[in-house]
């Protein structure tokens, strides 16, 4: 019985050996996975750079792109959370290594600054983060700013706003 099973397994492998490769090589077919609860992370040399959780999503193997819905996650600096976020939608491009959050994006920085944006593009841990559309930056009752665009330094210590901007700084009356 074991001999028959082994023969069937080997024969099936020989017959279908190049089937998947030829199917993918013609460029018409891609492999896609639709999943609930997708977690993506980037870690190098035991240093975590970011993690993203999508409640639902889809992975496109040909383009190397994950499309996620109801996204939450963290960006790290020195193995500590430096920025947390949530967004209705997000994408991760594994070929470029970038993350785009769009639609109802909300961010909290380690120092308590919050940011709302229509779209946020994180290129990598060494590049500025670019936010566009309905930017609202707030730090407690001390600071409120709105803008069309924001460029956040890679270390999250400073930012530059542009476009139609309004900034209000409030005095703390203790």
C-alpha positions as CSV (number, residue, x, y, z in Angstrom):
1,X,0.0,0.0,0.0
2,X,2.8,2.4,0.9
3,X,4.5,1.7,-2.4
4,X,1.3,2.6,-4.4
5,X,1.0,5.9,-2.5
6,X,4.6,6.7,-3.1
7,X,4.3,5.9,-6.8
8,X,1.1,8.1,-7.1
9,X,2.8,11.0,-5.3
10,X,5.9,10.9,-7.5
11,X,3.9,10.5,-10.7
12,X,1.7,13.5,-9.8
13,X,4.8,15.5,-9.1
14,X,6.4,14.7,-12.5
15,X,3.1,15.5,-14.4
16,X,2.5,18.8,-12.6
17,X,6.2,19.9,-12.0
18,X,6.2,22.9,-14.3
19,X,2.5,23.6,-14.4
20,X,2.5,26.4,-11.8
21,X,5.7,28.0,-13.2
22,X,4.3,28.1,-16.7
23,X,1.0,29.4,-15.5
24,X,2.7,32.3,-13.6
25,X,5.3,32.9,-16.4
26,X,2.6,33.9,-18.9
27,X,1.8,37.0,-16.9
28,X,-1.9,36.6,-17.2
29,X,-2.4,34.9,-13.8
30,X,-1.4,36.1,-10.5
31,X,-1.6,34.6,-7.1
32,X,-3.8,36.5,-4.7
33,X,-4.7,35.7,-1.2
34,X,-7.7,37.3,0.6
35,X,-7.4,37.0,4.4
36,X,-8.8,38.1,7.7
37,X,-6.3,39.3,10.3
38,X,-3.1,40.1,8.3
39,X,0.0,41.0,10.3
40,X,3.1,42.4,8.5
41,X,6.3,43.4,10.2
42,X,9.8,44.6,9.3
43,X,12.7,43.4,11.5
44,X,16.4,43.5,10.7
45,X,19.1,42.3,13.0
46,X,16.6,42.0,15.9
47,X,15.5,45.6,15.4
48,X,11.8,46.1,14.7
49,X,11.1,49.0,12.3
50,X,7.3,48.7,12.0
51,X,4.3,46.4,12.3
52,X,0.9,46.6,10.7
53,X,-2.3,44.7,11.4
54,X,-5.1,44.7,8.8
55,X,-8.5,43.4,9.9
56,X,-9.0,42.2,6.4
57,X,-6.8,42.4,3.3
58,X,-5.5,41.0,0.1
59,X,-2.0,40.0,-1.1
60,X,-1.0,40.3,-4.7
61,X,2.1,38.2,-5.3
62,X,2.9,39.5,-8.8
63,X,3.2,43.1,-7.6
64,X,4.2,42.4,-4.0
65,X,1.4,44.6,-2.6
66,X,-0.8,44.0,0.4
67,X,-4.0,46.0,0.5
68,X,-5.4,46.2,4.1
69,X,-8.6,47.4,5.6
70,X,-9.1,48.7,9.1
71,X,-5.4,49.1,9.7
72,X,-3.6,49.6,13.0
73,X,0.1,49.5,13.7
74,X,3.3,50.9,15.1
75,X,6.6,52.4,13.9
76,X,9.6,51.8,16.1
77,X,12.8,53.7,17.0
78,X,15.4,52.1,19.2
79,X,13.1,49.1,19.8
80,X,10.4,51.4,21.3
81,X,7.1,52.5,19.8
82,X,7.6,56.0,18.5
83,X,4.4,56.3,16.5
84,X,1.1,54.4,16.5
85,X,-1.6,54.7,13.9
86,X,-4.9,53.6,12.7
87,X,-6.5,54.1,9.2
88,X,-9.4,52.8,7.3
89,X,-7.2,51.6,4.5
90,X,-3.5,51.0,3.9
91,X,-1.0,49.4,1.4
92,X,2.4,47.8,1.8
93,X,4.6,47.5,-1.2
94,X,7.2,44.8,-0.5
95,X,9.3,45.7,-3.7
96,X,9.7,49.3,-2.7
97,X,9.3,48.8,1.1
98,X,6.9,51.6,1.6
99,X,3.6,52.0,3.5
100,X,0.7,54.2,2.5
101,X,-2.2,54.9,4.9
102,X,-5.2,56.6,3.5
103,X,-8.8,57.5,4.4
104,X,-9.4,58.5,8.0
105,X,-5.7,58.2,9.2
106,X,-5.0,59.0,12.8
107,X,-1.5,59.0,14.3
108,X,-0.2,59.4,17.9
109,X,3.5,60.2,18.4
110,X,5.4,59.2,21.5
111,X,5.4,62.8,22.8
112,X,1.6,63.0,22.7
113,X,1.3,64.9,19.4
114,X,-1.7,63.6,17.4
115,X,-2.1,63.9,13.6
116,X,-5.1,63.4,11.3
117,X,-4.5,63.2,7.5
118,X,-6.3,61.9,4.4
119,X,-3.1,60.2,3.3
120,X,0.3,59.4,4.9
121,X,3.2,57.9,3.0
122,X,6.1,56.2,4.9
123,X,9.0,55.5,2.5
124,X,11.5,53.9,4.9
125,X,12.9,54.5,8.3
126,X,15.5,57.0,6.9
127,X,13.2,59.2,4.8
128,X,10.7,61.9,5.8
129,X,7.0,60.9,6.2
130,X,4.7,62.8,3.8
131,X,1.1,63.5,4.8
132,X,-1.4,65.2,2.5
133,X,-5.0,66.4,2.8
134,X,-6.9,67.9,5.7
135,X,-3.9,67.8,8.1
136,X,-4.7,68.5,11.7
137,X,-1.9,68.4,14.3
138,X,-2.6,68.7,18.0
139,X,-0.7,68.6,21.2
140,X,-3.0,68.6,24.2
141,X,-4.4,72.1,24.9
142,X,-1.1,73.7,23.9
143,X,-1.0,73.6,20.1
144,X,-3.3,73.2,17.1
145,X,-2.4,73.4,13.5
146,X,-4.1,72.7,10.2
147,X,-2.5,72.4,6.8
148,X,-2.7,70.8,3.3
149,X,0.6,69.0,3.6
150,X,3.1,67.9,6.3
151,X,6.6,66.5,6.1
152,X,7.7,64.7,9.3
153,X,11.4,64.2,10.0
154,X,12.5,60.5,10.1
155,X,13.2,60.8,13.9
156,X,9.7,62.3,14.4
157,X,11.2,65.3,16.3
158,X,10.2,68.0,13.9
159,X,7.8,68.6,11.0
160,X,7.1,71.2,8.3
161,X,3.6,72.1,7.2
162,X,2.7,73.8,3.9
163,X,-0.3,74.9,1.8
164,X,-3.2,76.6,3.5
165,X,-2.0,76.6,7.1
166,X,-3.4,77.9,10.4
167,X,-1.5,77.5,13.7
168,X,-2.7,78.3,17.2
169,X,-0.5,78.2,20.2
170,X,-2.2,78.3,23.6
171,X,-0.7,79.5,26.9
172,X,-0.8,77.0,29.7
173,X,-2.5,78.9,32.6
174,X,-1.5,76.8,35.6
